[in-house]
Amino acid sequence: GPVEAALAAGRDVLFDVDWQGTQQIAQRSPQDLARVFILPPSTGELERRLTTRAQDPPPVVAQRMAKASDEMSHYDAYDYIVINRTLEQSVAAVQSILTAERLRRTRYELREAESQRELVEGLGMAITETDLVIKTIRAARDADIRKNALDVLISTIN
């Protein structure tokens, strides 16, 4: 899918999900996940922000506040906590987390192992092709055929 394609291309993928969504993602891809919980500075500030937006009527704001309280009780299931005081600070904090995660030793080792696997697979293919060309050279009795097979071997190596 698009998420797997983005990850394969080396891009970060951010999800805005509740704690149950985070658990589902963690079950699917635990080795390549950084869980970041973004908290408001206080419940009072959260209520002020929701009210100031004026997008929802008071009963919906009350409902969202109750849901937020439940969500916040699951903060300990996350790797990082960001207090959303200002948008700029929160974005900078998340960018720092992403940078740190990219530099994590285990991620580096995974990338190196994948790179080594690709190299070995590539060498395996080159060795197989080289073996085939060598067998062709040995089987060839005519000097012109040997020269042609040697040219193929050289182009395979290059």
C-alpha positions in Angstrom: 0.0 0.0 0.0 1.0 3.7 0.0 2.4 3.5 3.6 4.7 0.6 2.8 5.8 2.3 -0.4 6.6 5.5 1.5 8.6 3.6 4.1 10.4 1.6 1.4 11.4 5.0 -0.2 12.9 6.0 3.1 10.2 8.6 4.0 8.7 9.1 7.4 4.9 8.4 7.8 3.0 10.2 10.5 -0.4 9.0 11.7 -2.9 11.0 13.8 -4.6 8.1 15.6 -6.0 7.4 19.0 -4.3 5.0 21.4 -6.1 2.0 20.0 -4.9 2.9 16.5 -1.4 3.2 17.9 -1.6 -0.3 19.4 -2.7 -1.7 16.0 0.2 0.0 14.2 2.6 -1.3 16.9 1.4 -4.8 16.4 2.0 -4.6 12.6 5.4 -2.9 12.7 6.9 -2.7 16.1 10.5 -2.4 14.9 9.9 0.7 12.8 7.7 2.8 15.0 8.2 5.8 17.2 5.1 6.5 19.3 4.7 10.2 20.1 1.9 11.4 22.4 1.0 15.0 22.0 -0.5 16.5 25.2 -2.0 19.9 25.8 -0.3 22.0 28.5 -3.4 21.4 30.7 -7.0 20.2 30.4 -8.1 23.8 31.0 -6.0 24.9 28.0 -7.4 22.1 25.9 -11.0 23.2 26.7 -10.1 26.8 26.0 -8.7 25.8 22.6 -11.7 23.7 21.7 -14.1 26.5 22.7 -12.1 29.2 21.0 -12.2 27.4 17.7 -16.0 27.7 17.8 -16.3 24.7 15.5 -18.3 22.6 17.9 -21.3 23.3 20.2 -20.7 23.0 24.0 -22.1 19.4 24.2 -19.6 18.3 21.6 -16.7 20.1 23.4 -17.8 18.3 26.6 -17.8 15.0 24.8 -14.3 15.7 23.3 -13.0 16.7 26.7 -14.2 13.3 28.2 -12.6 11.4 25.3 -9.4 13.4 25.7 -9.2 12.5 29.4 -9.5 8.8 28.5 -6.9 9.2 25.7 -4.5 11.0 28.1 -4.7 8.1 30.6 -2.8 5.9 28.0 0.2 8.2 27.7 2.5 5.6 29.2 2.1 3.4 26.1 4.1 5.9 24.1 7.8 6.4 23.6 7.8 10.2 23.6 5.7 12.9 25.1 5.4 16.3 23.5 3.6 19.1 25.4 1.8 21.2 22.8 2.5 24.7 24.2 2.9 26.3 20.7 2.7 24.8 17.3 6.3 25.8 16.5 7.7 24.1 19.6 5.7 21.0 19.0 6.8 20.7 15.4 10.4 21.2 16.4 10.1 18.6 19.1 8.6 16.0 16.7 11.3 16.8 14.1 13.9 16.2 16.8 12.3 12.9 17.6 12.3 11.8 14.0 15.9 12.8 13.6 16.9 10.8 16.8 14.9 7.8 15.6 16.6 7.8 12.2 20.0 7.8 14.1 19.0 5.0 16.5 21.6 2.3 16.4 19.1 -0.5 15.8 17.7 1.3 12.8 21.2 1.8 11.5 21.9 -1.9 11.9 18.7 -2.8 10.1 19.6 -0.5 7.2 23.1 -2.0 7.1 21.8 -5.5 7.2 19.3 -4.8 4.4 22.1 -3.1 2.4 24.4 -6.1 3.0 21.6 -8.5 2.0 21.1 -6.6 -1.3 24.8 -6.6 -1.9 25.1 -10.4 -1.3 22.1 -11.1 -3.5 23.7 -8.9 -6.2 27.0 -10.7 -5.9 25.2 -14.0 -6.0 23.6 -13.1 -9.3 27.0 -11.9 -10.7 28.7 -15.0 -9.5 26.1 -17.2 -11.1 26.4 -15.3 -14.4 30.2 -15.5 -14.2 30.1 -19.2 -13.5 27.9 -19.6 -16.6 30.3 -17.6 -18.8 33.4 -19.5 -17.4 31.6 -22.8 -18.3 30.9 -21.5 -21.7 34.6 -20.5 -22.2 35.8 -24.0 -21.1 33.3 -25.7 -23.4 34.3 -23.5 -26.4 36.9 -25.0 -28.7 37.0 -22.2 -31.2 39.2 -19.2 -30.4 36.5 -16.7 -31.7 33.9 -18.2 -29.3 36.3 -18.0 -26.4 37.0 -14.3 -27.2 33.2 -13.5 -27.4 32.6 -15.4 -24.1 35.5 -13.5 -22.4 34.0 -10.2 -23.7 30.6 -11.1 -22.0 32.5 -12.0 -18.8 34.2 -8.6 -18.7 31.0 -6.7 -19.4 29.2 -8.7 -16.6 31.9 -7.8 -14.1 31.9 -4.1 -15.2 
